Amino acid sequence: MIMEVLGHSSIRVTMDVCTFVRLDAQRSAFGQVGDALRGDGDGAEDDGGPGSVPAAV
């Protein structure tokens, strides 16, 4: 169904695109977790608010 809606010529094209997007999103998420654990963040998550991760428990 997704292949048809997106107008891809084959299911392989759809799977390649969806897999790439998913892997890219996973890499980004892992990078953000690593930054938070190291305290390297540069955004609002670094302000000690509810989204921050404690360095020691």
C-alpha distance matrix in Angstrom:
0.0 3.8 5.4 5.3 6.3 8.7 9.8 10.4 12.3 11.3 9.7 13.2 13.2 10.4 12.2 15.5 14.8 13.6 16.5 18.9 18.3 18.7 21.9 23.2 22.9 24.6 27.4 28.0 28.2 30.6 32.7 33.0 34.2 36.6 38.0 38.5 40.3 42.5 43.1 41.8 39.5 40.3 38.7 39.1 38.2 41.6 43.7 44.2 42.1 39.7 37.2 39.8 40.3 43.9 45.5 47.5 47.3
3.8 0.0 3.8 5.4 5.0 6.0 8.3 8.6 11.4 10.6 8.8 11.7 11.0 7.6 9.9 12.8 11.4 10.3 13.6 15.6 14.7 15.5 18.7 19.8 19.5 21.5 24.1 24.5 25.0 27.5 29.3 29.7 31.1 33.5 34.6 35.3 37.3 39.3 39.8 38.4 36.1 36.8 35.2 35.9 35.1 38.4 40.6 41.2 39.2 37.1 34.3 36.8 37.5 41.1 42.7 44.8 44.8
5.4 3.8 0.0 3.8 5.6 5.3 6.0 5.3 7.6 7.0 6.0 9.1 8.2 5.8 8.8 11.3 10.5 10.5 13.5 15.3 15.2 16.5 19.2 20.3 20.7 22.6 24.9 25.7 26.6 28.8 30.4 31.2 32.7 34.8 36.0 37.0 38.9 40.7 41.4 39.7 37.7 38.3 37.0 38.0 37.2 40.4 42.8 43.6 41.8 39.8 36.9 39.2 39.7 43.3 44.6 46.8 47.0
5.3 5.4 3.8 0.0 3.8 5.5 5.0 6.4 8.2 8.8 9.0 12.3 11.2 9.4 12.5 14.9 13.9 14.1 17.2 18.9 18.5 19.9 22.7 23.6 23.8 26.0 28.3 28.8 29.7 32.1 33.7 34.3 35.9 38.1 39.1 40.0 42.1 43.9 44.3 42.7 40.4 40.8 39.4 40.2 39.7 42.9 45.1 46.0 44.0 42.0 39.2 41.8 42.5 46.2 47.6 49.9 50.0
6.3 5.0 5.6 3.8 0.0 3.8 5.5 8.0 10.9 11.8 11.6 14.5 12.8 10.4 13.6 15.7 13.9 13.7 17.3 18.6 17.4 19.0 22.2 22.6 22.4 24.9 27.2 27.3 28.1 30.8 32.2 32.5 34.3 36.6 37.4 38.1 40.4 42.2 42.4 40.8 38.3 38.5 36.8 37.5 37.2 40.5 42.5 43.5 41.4 39.5 36.8 39.5 40.5 44.2 45.8 48.2 48.4
8.7 6.0 5.3 5.5 3.8 0.0 3.8 5.6 9.2 10.5 10.6 12.6 10.2 8.1 11.7 13.1 10.9 11.4 15.0 15.7 14.8 16.9 19.8 19.9 20.2 22.9 24.8 24.8 26.1 28.7 29.9 30.4 32.4 34.5 35.1 36.2 38.5 40.1 40.3 38.4 36.1 36.2 34.8 35.8 35.5 38.6 40.8 42.1 40.2 38.5 35.6 38.0 39.0 42.8 44.2 46.7 47.1
9.8 8.3 6.0 5.0 5.5 3.8 0.0 3.8 6.5 8.8 10.2 12.3 9.9 9.2 12.9 14.0 12.5 13.9 17.1 17.7 17.5 19.7 22.2 22.5 23.2 25.8 27.5 27.8 29.3 31.7 32.7 33.5 35.6 37.5 38.2 39.5 41.7 43.1 43.5 41.4 39.2 39.3 38.0 39.2 39.0 42.0 44.3 45.6 43.8 42.2 39.2 41.6 42.5 46.2 47.5 50.0 50.5
10.4 8.6 5.3 6.4 8.0 5.6 3.8 0.0 3.8 5.5 7.2 8.7 6.3 6.4 10.0 10.9 10.1 11.9 14.6 15.3 15.8 18.0 20.1 20.6 21.8 24.1 25.6 26.4 28.0 30.0 31.2 32.3 34.2 35.9 36.9 38.3 40.3 41.6 42.3 40.3 38.3 38.7 37.7 39.1 38.6 41.5 44.1 45.2 43.7 42.1 38.9 41.0 41.6 45.3 46.3 48.8 49.4
12.3 11.4 7.6 8.2 10.9 9.2 6.5 3.8 0.0 3.8 7.2 8.4 7.1 8.5 11.5 12.2 12.5 14.5 16.6 17.5 18.6 20.6 22.3 23.2 24.7 26.6 28.0 29.1 30.8 32.6 33.8 35.2 37.0 38.5 39.6 41.3 43.0 44.3 45.2 43.1 41.4 41.8 41.0 42.6 42.0 44.8 47.4 48.6 47.1 45.5 42.3 44.2 44.7 48.3 49.1 51.5 52.1
11.3 10.6 7.0 8.8 11.8 10.5 8.8 5.5 3.8 0.0 3.8 5.3 5.6 6.9 8.9 10.2 11.4 12.9 14.6 16.0 17.5 18.9 20.5 22.0 23.4 24.9 26.5 28.0 29.4 30.9 32.5 34.0 35.5 36.9 38.4 40.0 41.5 42.9 44.1 42.2 40.6 41.3 40.7 42.1 41.2 44.0 46.7 47.6 46.3 44.4 41.2 43.1 43.2 46.7 47.5 49.7 50.2
9.7 8.8 6.0 9.0 11.6 10.6 10.2 7.2 7.2 3.8 0.0 3.8 5.4 5.1 6.1 8.5 10.0 10.5 11.9 14.1 15.5 16.3 18.1 19.9 21.1 22.3 24.2 25.8 26.8 28.3 30.2 31.6 32.8 34.4 36.1 37.4 38.8 40.5 41.7 40.0 38.5 39.5 38.8 40.0 38.9 41.7 44.5 45.1 43.7 41.7 38.5 40.4 40.4 43.9 44.7 46.8 47.1
13.2 11.7 9.1 12.3 14.5 12.6 12.3 8.7 8.4 5.3 3.8 0.0 3.8 5.4 5.1 6.0 8.6 9.9 10.3 12.1 14.2 15.2 16.2 18.1 19.9 20.8 22.3 24.2 25.6 26.7 28.4 30.2 31.4 32.7 34.4 36.1 37.3 38.7 40.1 38.3 37.0 38.2 37.8 39.4 38.1 40.7 43.7 44.4 43.3 41.4 38.1 39.6 39.5 42.8 43.4 45.5 46.0
13.2 11.0 8.2 11.2 12.8 10.2 9.9 6.3 7.1 5.6 5.4 3.8 0.0 3.8 5.5 5.2 6.3 8.6 10.0 10.7 12.5 14.3 15.5 16.7 18.6 20.1 21.4 22.9 24.6 26.0 27.3 29.0 30.6 31.9 33.3 35.0 36.5 37.8 38.9 36.9 35.4 36.2 35.7 37.4 36.5 39.1 42.0 43.0 41.9 40.2 36.9 38.5 38.6 42.1 42.7 45.1 45.8
10.4 7.6 5.8 9.4 10.4 8.1 9.2 6.4 8.5 6.9 5.1 5.4 3.8 0.0 3.8 5.5 5.3 6.1 8.5 10.0 10.8 12.2 14.3 15.5 16.7 18.4 20.2 21.4 22.7 24.4 26.0 27.3 28.8 30.5 31.8 33.2 34.9 36.4 37.4 35.6 33.9 34.7 33.9 35.3 34.3 37.1 39.9 40.7 39.4 37.6 34.3 36.2 36.4 40.0 40.8 43.1 43.7
12.2 9.9 8.8 12.5 13.6 11.7 12.9 10.0 11.5 8.9 6.1 5.1 5.5 3.8 0.0 3.8 5.5 5.2 5.9 8.4 9.9 10.4 12.0 14.0 15.3 16.2 18.1 19.9 20.9 22.3 24.1 25.7 26.8 28.4 30.1 31.5 32.8 34.4 35.7 34.1 32.7 33.9 33.3 34.7 33.3 36.1 38.9 39.5 38.4 36.4 33.1 34.8 34.6 38.0 38.8 40.9 41.3
15.5 12.8 11.3 14.9 15.7 13.1 14.0 10.9 12.2 10.2 8.5 6.0 5.2 5.5 3.8 0.0 3.8 5.6 5.3 6.1 8.7 10.0 10.6 12.2 14.3 15.4 16.5 18.4 20.1 21.1 22.6 24.5 25.9 27.0 28.6 30.4 31.7 33.0 34.3 32.4 31.2 32.3 32.1 33.8 32.6 35.0 38.1 38.9 38.0 36.4 32.9 34.3 34.2 37.5 37.9 40.2 41.0
14.8 11.4 10.5 13.9 13.9 10.9 12.5 10.1 12.5 11.4 10.0 8.6 6.3 5.3 5.5 3.8 0.0 3.8 5.5 5.2 6.3 8.7 10.1 10.7 12.4 14.4 15.6 16.7 18.5 20.2 21.3 22.9 24.7 26.0 27.2 28.9 30.6 31.9 32.8 30.8 29.2 30.0 29.5 31.2 30.3 32.8 35.8 36.8 35.7 34.2 30.8 32.4 32.6 36.1 36.8 39.3 40.2
13.6 10.3 10.5 14.1 13.7 11.4 13.9 11.9 14.5 12.9 10.5 9.9 8.6 6.1 5.2 5.6 3.8 0.0 3.8 5.5 5.2 6.2 8.7 10.0 10.7 12.3 14.4 15.5 16.6 18.4 20.1 21.3 22.7 24.5 25.9 27.2 28.8 30.4 31.4 29.7 28.0 29.1 28.3 29.7 28.4 31.2 34.0 34.8 33.5 31.7 28.4 30.2 30.3 33.9 34.7 37.1 37.6
16.5 13.6 13.5 17.2 17.3 15.0 17.1 14.6 16.6 14.6 11.9 10.3 10.0 8.5 5.9 5.3 5.5 3.8 0.0 3.8 5.5 5.1 6.1 8.5 9.9 10.5 12.3 14.3 15.3 16.5 18.3 20.0 21.1 22.5 24.3 25.8 27.0 28.6 30.0 28.4 27.1 28.5 28.2 29.7 28.1 30.7 33.7 34.3 33.3 31.6 28.1 29.5 29.2 32.5 33.1 35.3 35.9
18.9 15.6 15.3 18.9 18.6 15.7 17.7 15.3 17.5 16.0 14.1 12.1 10.7 10.0 8.4 6.1 5.2 5.5 3.8 0.0 3.8 5.4 5.2 6.1 8.6 9.9 10.6 12.3 14.3 15.4 16.5 18.5 20.1 21.2 22.6 24.5 25.9 27.0 28.3 26.3 25.1 26.2 26.2 28.1 26.7 29.0 32.2 33.1 32.4 31.0 27.4 28.6 28.5 31.8 32.2 34.7 35.7
18.3 14.7 15.2 18.5 17.4 14.8 17.5 15.8 18.6 17.5 15.5 14.2 12.5 10.8 9.9 8.7 6.3 5.2 5.5 3.8 0.0 3.8 5.6 5.1 6.2 8.7 10.0 10.6 12.3 14.3 15.4 16.6 18.5 20.1 21.2 22.7 24.6 25.9 26.7 24.8 23.1 24.1 23.5 25.2 24.0 26.6 29.6 30.5 29.6 28.2 24.6 26.1 26.4 29.9 30.6 33.3 34.2
18.7 15.5 16.5 19.9 19.0 16.9 19.7 18.0 20.6 18.9 16.3 15.2 14.3 12.2 10.4 10.0 8.7 6.2 5.1 5.4 3.8 0.0 3.8 5.4 5.1 6.2 8.7 9.9 10.6 12.3 14.2 15.4 16.6 18.4 20.0 21.2 22.7 24.4 25.5 24.1 22.5 24.0 23.4 24.8 23.1 25.8 28.7 29.2 28.2 26.5 23.0 24.5 24.4 27.8 28.6 30.9 31.6
21.9 18.7 19.2 22.7 22.2 19.8 22.2 20.1 22.3 20.5 18.1 16.2 15.5 14.3 12.0 10.6 10.1 8.7 6.1 5.2 5.6 3.8 0.0 3.8 5.4 5.0 6.2 8.6 9.8 10.5 12.3 14.3 15.4 16.5 18.3 20.0 21.1 22.5 24.0 22.4 21.4 23.1 23.2 24.9 23.1 25.3 28.5 29.0 28.5 27.1 23.4 24.3 23.8 27.0 27.3 29.7 30.6
23.2 19.8 20.3 23.6 22.6 19.9 22.5 20.6 23.2 22.0 19.9 18.1 16.7 15.5 14.0 12.2 10.7 10.0 8.5 6.1 5.1 5.4 3.8 0.0 3.8 5.4 5.2 6.3 8.7 10.0 10.6 12.5 14.4 15.4 16.6 18.5 20.2 21.2 22.2 20.2 19.0 20.3 20.4 22.4 20.9 23.0 26.3 27.3 26.8 25.7 22.0 22.8 22.8 26.2 26.5 29.2 30.5
22.9 19.5 20.7 23.8 22.4 20.2 23.2 21.8 24.7 23.4 21.1 19.9 18.6 16.7 15.3 14.3 12.4 10.7 9.9 8.6 6.2 5.1 5.4 3.8 0.0 3.8 5.5 5.1 6.2 8.7 9.9 10.6 12.4 14.3 15.3 16.6 18.5 20.0 20.8 19.2 17.5 18.9 18.4 19.9 18.3 20.8 23.9 24.6 23.8 22.5 18.9 20.1 20.2 23.8 24.5 27.2 28.2
24.6 21.5 22.6 26.0 24.9 22.9 25.8 24.1 26.6 24.9 22.3 20.8 20.1 18.4 16.2 15.4 14.4 12.3 10.5 9.9 8.7 6.2 5.0 5.4 3.8 0.0 3.8 5.4 5.1 6.1 8.5 9.9 10.6 12.3 14.2 15.4 16.6 18.3 19.7 18.5 17.4 19.5 19.3 20.8 18.6 20.8 24.0 24.2 23.8 22.2 18.6 19.4 18.8 22.1 22.6 24.9 25.9
27.4 24.1 24.9 28.3 27.2 24.8 27.5 25.6 28.0 26.5 24.2 22.3 21.4 20.2 18.1 16.5 15.6 14.4 12.3 10.6 10.0 8.7 6.2 5.2 5.5 3.8 0.0 3.8 5.5 5.2 6.1 8.7 10.0 10.5 12.2 14.3 15.4 16.5 18.0 16.3 15.6 17.7 18.3 20.3 18.2 19.9 23.4 23.9 24.0 23.0 19.2 19.4 18.8 21.9 21.8 24.4 25.8
28.0 24.5 25.7 28.8 27.3 24.8 27.8 26.4 29.1 28.0 25.8 24.2 22.9 21.4 19.9 18.4 16.7 15.5 14.3 12.3 10.6 9.9 8.6 6.3 5.1 5.4 3.8 0.0 3.8 5.5 5.1 6.3 8.7 9.9 10.5 12.4 14.3 15.3 16.1 14.3 12.9 14.5 14.8 16.8 15.1 16.9 20.3 21.2 21.1 20.3 16.5 16.9 17.0 20.3 20.6 23.5 25.0
28.2 25.0 26.6 29.7 28.1 26.1 29.3 28.0 30.8 29.4 26.8 25.6 24.6 22.7 20.9 20.1 18.5 16.6 15.3 14.3 12.3 10.6 9.8 8.7 6.2 5.1 5.5 3.8 0.0 3.8 5.4 5.1 6.3 8.7 9.9 10.6 12.4 14.3 15.1 14.1 12.6 14.9 14.6 16.0 13.6 15.8 18.9 19.2 18.9 17.6 13.9 14.5 14.2 17.7 18.3 21.0 22.1
30.6 27.5 28.8 32.1 30.8 28.7 31.7 30.0 32.6 30.9 28.3 26.7 26.0 24.4 22.3 21.1 20.2 18.4 16.5 15.4 14.3 12.3 10.5 10.0 8.7 6.1 5.2 5.5 3.8 0.0 3.8 5.4 5.1 6.2 8.6 9.9 10.6 12.3 14.0 13.2 12.8 15.6 16.2 17.8 15.0 16.4 19.9 19.9 20.2 19.1 15.4 15.1 14.0 16.9 16.8 19.3 20.7
32.7 29.3 30.4 33.7 32.2 29.9 32.7 31.2 33.8 32.5 30.2 28.4 27.3 26.0 24.1 22.6 21.3 20.1 18.3 16.5 15.4 14.2 12.3 10.6 9.9 8.5 6.1 5.1 5.4 3.8 0.0 3.8 5.5 5.1 6.1 8.6 9.9 10.5 11.9 10.3 10.0 12.6 13.7 15.9 13.6 14.5 18.2 18.7 19.4 19.0 15.3 14.6 13.9 16.7 16.4 19.4 21.3
33.0 29.7 31.2 34.3 32.5 30.4 33.5 32.3 35.2 34.0 31.6 30.2 29.0 27.3 25.7 24.5 22.9 21.3 20.0 18.5 16.6 15.4 14.3 12.5 10.6 9.9 8.7 6.3 5.1 5.4 3.8 0.0 3.8 5.4 5.0 6.1 8.6 9.8 10.1 9.1 7.6 10.3 10.8 12.5 9.9 11.3 14.8 15.3 15.8 15.4 11.6 11.1 11.0 14.2 14.5 17.7 19.5
34.2 31.1 32.7 35.9 34.3 32.4 35.6 34.2 37.0 35.5 32.8 31.4 30.6 28.8 26.8 25.9 24.7 22.7 21.1 20.1 18.5 16.6 15.4 14.4 12.4 10.6 10.0 8.7 6.3 5.1 5.5 3.8 0.0 3.8 5.4 5.1 6.2 8.6 9.7 9.9 9.4 12.7 13.1 14.2 10.9 12.0 15.4 14.9 15.5 14.7 11.2 10.2 8.9 11.9 12.1 14.8 16.3
36.6 33.5 34.8 38.1 36.6 34.5 37.5 35.9 38.5 36.9 34.4 32.7 31.9 30.5 28.4 27.0 26.0 24.5 22.5 21.2 20.1 18.4 16.5 15.4 14.3 12.3 10.5 9.9 8.7 6.2 5.1 5.4 3.8 0.0 3.8 5.4 5.2 6.1 8.4 8.2 9.1 12.6 14.1 15.8 12.7 12.8 16.4 16.2 17.5 17.3 13.9 12.1 10.5 12.6 11.6 14.5 16.6
38.0 34.6 36.0 39.1 37.4 35.1 38.2 36.9 39.6 38.4 36.1 34.4 33.3 31.8 30.1 28.6 27.2 25.9 24.3 22.6 21.2 20.0 18.3 16.6 15.3 14.2 12.2 10.5 9.9 8.6 6.1 5.0 5.4 3.8 0.0 3.8 5.5 5.1 5.8 4.7 5.3 8.9 10.7 12.7 10.1 9.7 13.4 13.8 15.5 15.9 12.6 10.6 9.9 12.1 11.3 14.8 17.3
38.5 35.3 37.0 40.0 38.1 36.2 39.5 38.3 41.3 40.0 37.4 36.1 35.0 33.2 31.5 30.4 28.9 27.2 25.8 24.5 22.7 21.2 20.0 18.5 16.6 15.4 14.3 12.4 10.6 9.9 8.6 6.1 5.1 5.4 3.8 0.0 3.8 5.5 4.9 6.2 5.9 9.5 10.3 11.2 7.9 7.7 11.1 10.8 12.3 12.5 9.4 7.0 6.1 8.6 8.7 12.1 14.3
40.3 37.3 38.9 42.1 40.4 38.5 41.7 40.3 43.0 41.5 38.8 37.3 36.5 34.9 32.8 31.7 30.6 28.8 27.0 25.9 24.6 22.7 21.1 20.2 18.5 16.6 15.4 14.3 12.4 10.6 9.9 8.6 6.2 5.2 5.5 3.8 0.0 3.8 5.5 7.8 9.0 12.7 14.0 14.8 11.4 10.6 13.7 12.6 14.5 14.5 11.9 9.1 6.6 7.7 6.5 9.5 12.0
42.5 39.3 40.7 43.9 42.2 40.1 43.1 41.6 44.3 42.9 40.5 38.7 37.8 36.4 34.4 33.0 31.9 30.4 28.6 27.0 25.9 24.4 22.5 21.2 20.0 18.3 16.5 15.3 14.3 12.3 10.5 9.8 8.6 6.1 5.1 5.5 3.8 0.0 3.8 5.4 8.1 11.5 13.8 15.2 12.5 10.7 13.9 13.6 16.1 16.9 14.3 11.2 9.4 9.9 7.7 11.0 14.1
43.1 39.8 41.4 44.3 42.4 40.3 43.5 42.3 45.2 44.1 41.7 40.1 38.9 37.4 35.7 34.3 32.8 31.4 30.0 28.3 26.7 25.5 24.0 22.2 20.8 19.7 18.0 16.1 15.1 14.0 11.9 10.1 9.7 8.4 5.8 4.9 5.5 3.8 0.0 3.8 5.7 8.8 10.8 12.1 9.6 7.2 10.3 10.4 13.1 14.5 12.3 9.0 8.4 9.0 7.7 11.4 14.5
41.8 38.4 39.7 42.7 40.8 38.4 41.4 40.3 43.1 42.2 40.0 38.3 36.9 35.6 34.1 32.4 30.8 29.7 28.4 26.3 24.8 24.1 22.4 20.2 19.2 18.5 16.3 14.3 14.1 13.2 10.3 9.1 9.9 8.2 4.7 6.2 7.8 5.4 3.8 0.0 3.8 6.5 9.5 11.9 10.1 8.1 11.6 12.7 15.1 16.6 13.9 11.3 11.3 12.6 11.4 15.2 18.2
39.5 36.1 37.7 40.4 38.3 36.1 39.2 38.3 41.4 40.6 38.5 37.0 35.4 33.9 32.7 31.2 29.2 28.0 27.1 25.1 23.1 22.5 21.4 19.0 17.5 17.4 15.6 12.9 12.6 12.8 10.0 7.6 9.4 9.1 5.3 5.9 9.0 8.1 5.7 3.8 0.0 3.8 5.9 8.4 6.9 5.7 9.4 11.1 12.7 14.2 11.3 9.4 10.6 12.8 12.7 16.5 19.0
40.3 36.8 38.3 40.8 38.5 36.2 39.3 38.7 41.8 41.3 39.5 38.2 36.2 34.7 33.9 32.3 30.0 29.1 28.5 26.2 24.1 24.0 23.1 20.3 18.9 19.5 17.7 14.5 14.9 15.6 12.6 10.3 12.7 12.6 8.9 9.5 12.7 11.5 8.8 6.5 3.8 0.0 3.8 7.2 7.6 6.3 9.2 12.0 13.3 15.4 12.8 11.5 13.5 15.6 15.8 19.6 22.1
38.7 35.2 37.0 39.4 36.8 34.8 38.0 37.7 41.0 40.7 38.8 37.8 35.7 33.9 33.3 32.1 29.5 28.3 28.2 26.2 23.5 23.4 23.2 20.4 18.4 19.3 18.3 14.8 14.6 16.2 13.7 10.8 13.1 14.1 10.7 10.3 14.0 13.8 10.8 9.5 5.9 3.8 0.0 3.8 5.4 5.7 7.7 10.7 11.1 13.0 10.6 10.3 13.1 15.7 16.7 20.4 22.4
39.1 35.9 38.0 40.2 37.5 35.8 39.2 39.1 42.6 42.1 40.0 39.4 37.4 35.3 34.7 33.8 31.2 29.7 29.7 28.1 25.2 24.8 24.9 22.4 19.9 20.8 20.3 16.8 16.0 17.8 15.9 12.5 14.2 15.8 12.7 11.2 14.8 15.2 12.1 11.9 8.4 7.2 3.8 0.0 3.8 5.3 5.6 8.4 7.9 9.9 8.3 8.7 12.1 14.6 16.5 19.8 21.3
38.2 35.1 37.2 39.7 37.2 35.5 39.0 38.6 42.0 41.2 38.9 38.1 36.5 34.3 33.3 32.6 30.3 28.4 28.1 26.7 24.0 23.1 23.1 20.9 18.3 18.6 18.2 15.1 13.6 15.0 13.6 9.9 10.9 12.7 10.1 7.9 11.4 12.5 9.6 10.1 6.9 7.6 5.4 3.8 0.0 3.8 5.6 6.9 6.7 7.9 5.4 5.2 8.5 11.3 13.3 16.5 18.0
41.6 38.4 40.4 42.9 40.5 38.6 42.0 41.5 44.8 44.0 41.7 40.7 39.1 37.1 36.1 35.0 32.8 31.2 30.7 29.0 26.6 25.8 25.3 23.0 20.8 20.8 19.9 16.9 15.8 16.4 14.5 11.3 12.0 12.8 9.7 7.7 10.6 10.7 7.2 8.1 5.7 6.3 5.7 5.3 3.8 0.0 3.8 5.7 7.5 9.8 8.1 6.1 8.6 10.4 11.6 15.1 17.2
43.7 40.6 42.8 45.1 42.5 40.8 44.3 44.1 47.4 46.7 44.5 43.7 42.0 39.9 38.9 38.1 35.8 34.0 33.7 32.2 29.6 28.7 28.5 26.3 23.9 24.0 23.4 20.3 18.9 19.9 18.2 14.8 15.4 16.4 13.4 11.1 13.7 13.9 10.3 11.6 9.4 9.2 7.7 5.6 5.6 3.8 0.0 3.8 5.4 8.8 8.6 7.1 10.2 11.4 13.2 16.2 17.8
44.2 41.2 43.6 46.0 43.5 42.1 45.6 45.2 48.6 47.6 45.1 44.4 43.0 40.7 39.5 38.9 36.8 34.8 34.3 33.1 30.5 29.2 29.0 27.3 24.6 24.2 23.9 21.2 19.2 19.9 18.7 15.3 14.9 16.2 13.8 10.8 12.6 13.6 10.4 12.7 11.1 12.0 10.7 8.4 6.9 5.7 3.8 0.0 3.8 6.8 7.4 5.3 7.9 8.4 10.8 13.3 14.5
42.1 39.2 41.8 44.0 41.4 40.2 43.8 43.7 47.1 46.3 43.7 43.3 41.9 39.4 38.4 38.0 35.7 33.5 33.3 32.4 29.6 28.2 28.5 26.8 23.8 23.8 24.0 21.1 18.9 20.2 19.4 15.8 15.5 17.5 15.5 12.3 14.5 16.1 13.1 15.1 12.7 13.3 11.1 7.9 6.7 7.5 5.4 3.8 0.0 3.8 5.5 5.7 9.0 10.4 13.4 15.7 16.2
39.7 37.1 39.8 42.0 39.5 38.5 42.2 42.1 45.5 44.4 41.7 41.4 40.2 37.6 36.4 36.4 34.2 31.7 31.6 31.0 28.2 26.5 27.1 25.7 22.5 22.2 23.0 20.3 17.6 19.1 19.0 15.4 14.7 17.3 15.9 12.5 14.5 16.9 14.5 16.6 14.2 15.4 13.0 9.9 7.9 9.8 8.8 6.8 3.8 0.0 3.8 5.6 8.3 10.2 13.8 15.6 15.4
37.2 34.3 36.9 39.2 36.8 35.6 39.2 38.9 42.3 41.2 38.5 38.1 36.9 34.3 33.1 32.9 30.8 28.4 28.1 27.4 24.6 23.0 23.4 22.0 18.9 18.6 19.2 16.5 13.9 15.4 15.3 11.6 11.2 13.9 12.6 9.4 11.9 14.3 12.3 13.9 11.3 12.8 10.6 8.3 5.4 8.1 8.6 7.4 5.5 3.8 0.0 3.8 6.7 9.8 12.9 15.3 15.6
39.8 36.8 39.2 41.8 39.5 38.0 41.6 41.0 44.2 43.1 40.4 39.6 38.5 36.2 34.8 34.3 32.4 30.2 29.5 28.6 26.1 24.5 24.3 22.8 20.1 19.4 19.4 16.9 14.5 15.1 14.6 11.1 10.2 12.1 10.6 7.0 9.1 11.2 9.0 11.3 9.4 11.5 10.3 8.7 5.2 6.1 7.1 5.3 5.7 5.6 3.8 0.0 3.8 6.6 9.3 12.0 13.0
40.3 37.5 39.7 42.5 40.5 39.0 42.5 41.6 44.7 43.2 40.4 39.5 38.6 36.4 34.6 34.2 32.6 30.3 29.2 28.5 26.4 24.4 23.8 22.8 20.2 18.8 18.8 17.0 14.2 14.0 13.9 11.0 8.9 10.5 9.9 6.1 6.6 9.4 8.4 11.3 10.6 13.5 13.1 12.1 8.5 8.6 10.2 7.9 9.0 8.3 6.7 3.8 0.0 3.8 6.4 8.9 9.8
43.9 41.1 43.3 46.2 44.2 42.8 46.2 45.3 48.3 46.7 43.9 42.8 42.1 40.0 38.0 37.5 36.1 33.9 32.5 31.8 29.9 27.8 27.0 26.2 23.8 22.1 21.9 20.3 17.7 16.9 16.7 14.2 11.9 12.6 12.1 8.6 7.7 9.9 9.0 12.6 12.8 15.6 15.7 14.6 11.3 10.4 11.4 8.4 10.4 10.2 9.8 6.6 3.8 0.0 3.8 5.5 6.8
45.5 42.7 44.6 47.6 45.8 44.2 47.5 46.3 49.1 47.5 44.7 43.4 42.7 40.8 38.8 37.9 36.8 34.7 33.1 32.2 30.6 28.6 27.3 26.5 24.5 22.6 21.8 20.6 18.3 16.8 16.4 14.5 12.1 11.6 11.3 8.7 6.5 7.7 7.7 11.4 12.7 15.8 16.7 16.5 13.3 11.6 13.2 10.8 13.4 13.8 12.9 9.3 6.4 3.8 0.0 3.8 7.0
47.5 44.8 46.8 49.9 48.2 46.7 50.0 48.8 51.5 49.7 46.8 45.5 45.1 43.1 40.9 40.2 39.3 37.1 35.3 34.7 33.3 30.9 29.7 29.2 27.2 24.9 24.4 23.5 21.0 19.3 19.4 17.7 14.8 14.5 14.8 12.1 9.5 11.0 11.4 15.2 16.5 19.6 20.4 19.8 16.5 15.1 16.2 13.3 15.7 15.6 15.3 12.0 8.9 5.5 3.8 0.0 3.8
47.3 44.8 47.0 50.0 48.4 47.1 50.5 49.4 52.1 50.2 47.1 46.0 45.8 43.7 41.3 41.0 40.2 37.6 35.9 35.7 34.2 31.6 30.6 30.5 28.2 25.9 25.8 25.0 22.1 20.7 21.3 19.5 16.3 16.6 17.3 14.3 12.0 14.1 14.5 18.2 19.0 22.1 22.4 21.3 18.0 17.2 17.8 14.5 16.2 15.4 15.6 13.0 9.8 6.8 7.0 3.8 0.0
